């Protein structure tokens, strides 16, 4: 589990967009790890990303632990569990924030514990300039196309 742009105060749409792009960069790096050999062991990853509000805090009396809770965490978990092997799956909210920098393919998945179907998106290609349109700095990240070939 990873969280990006966790703020005490209200975040701006630009903060949410930058956080979503950061998670996509991290997810792409994780999926690329499958190309490294671990002998005869095959490693597969699934990454799920959702953008939204959550609650965070420190719990425990003698051993402290930081944790996050809420629908955003649960939905991100559902994105991971319903994703395809070695792929990144995002929700509509994350798609809306990142569609300028990411090429997606749409799909519909059944959400565990409900009768609802959810429109989701699988990352197909990351554009070379993955910076936020509102950002003055540009982060560059390229994803090798062959990294997705074996997971289709």
N, C-alpha and C positions, 0 to 999 in steps of 0.2 A: 504494500500500500504506500502510495506517495501522494503528498498534497503540495500544491503550488499556490503561491500568492495568498497565503493565509494571513488575514489582517484582522486587527481588533475592530477598527472602524469600517464603515461601509466602503466597499471597493468600487471603483469606477468601471464602466464597460471596457476601457482600455486595459485596466488591471486584469480583468477576467480574460480578455483576449490574449494578453501576454502570458498569463498562467496556462491557458489551454495550449498555446504554441510551445511553451516550455515542456509540458507533459507529452506533447506529440514528439518533440525531439528526443526526450528520454525514452519513450516507448519505441521509437524507431531504433535507437541504440540497443535496446534490450532485444528486439527482434533480430537485429543483425548478429547478435551473439550466437545464434543457431548455426552460423557458417563456420564457427570454430570447432575443430574436431576435439572430442573428448574420448579418443580411442574408438571403440565400437558403440559407445553410448550415443544415442540420438537425443538431442535436447530440443524441446518444443516450448514455445511461449505463446501466451494469449494476453493481450493488453486491452483493457477497457477504460474509457475515459468519459467522465460526465462533468459538466460545469454547473455549479450552483452553490447555494449557501449550506453551511453546516455548523455544528456546534463542536467546540474543542475544549479540552481542559486537562488538568492534571488530576489523576486519581491515585488513591492509596494513602495509608497512614504511616507505614514504615518503609515501604518500597514504592517510590513514586513512578508513575508512568503517564506519559502524555498520550492522549487518544482523541479520535474524531468520531462523531456520530451524526446520524441524520439520513434523510432520504437521498441526498447527494452521494453519500458513501454507499448506500445500498444499491442505487442505480448503477454506479461505477462498477460495483461487484457483479451485477447482472450483465453489464456490457462485457466484462472479462469472461464470465462463465459461458456466455452464448457466442463469443467470438470464435472465428475459425483459427486453427492452429497457425502460429507464426504470423498473425495478423493483428492489426489495431482496429478496434471497433469503437465508434463514438456515438453519442446521442445527438439529437436535433440541436440542442443548445450549443454543444461544442462545435458541431458542423457550421452553425450560423456564424460563430465567431472566427472560424478558421478557413472557410471555403475559399477565401482569396489566395491562400498559400498552399492548399492541399487539394489534390484530386481524389475524389471519393467515388465509390460505387454504392448505390442505395440497396438496402435489404430490409426485410421485416422479420422480427424475431418474436417468439412467444416469451413473455416474462413469467418466470417461475412464481408460483403463489397467487397468480391472478389469471383471469381469462383474457387479459388485454394483449393486443399485439402492439409492438412499438416499432416505429420507423427508425432504423439505425443506418450508419454509414461505415464502410470499411475503407481504410486508407489504401489508395492505389499508388499514388506518387506524391512526393513532397517537392514543391517548386524550389528552385535554387535559393530564392530570396524568401525566407520564411519569417521575415520580420513583420511586426504589426504595422498596418498602414498609418497608425497614429504615432508610431515610434520614430524618433529621429535617427536611431542607430539601427544598423542592419546586421542581423545574425545570418550567417550562411551555413546551410546544412544540406547536403545532398544525400539522397538515398539510392543505393544501387538497385536498379530494376530487377536484377537477377535474384535479389533477396526474396522476392515475392513469387518467383516462378514455381518453386516446388510446393507452395501452399495452395495453389489453385485447385 
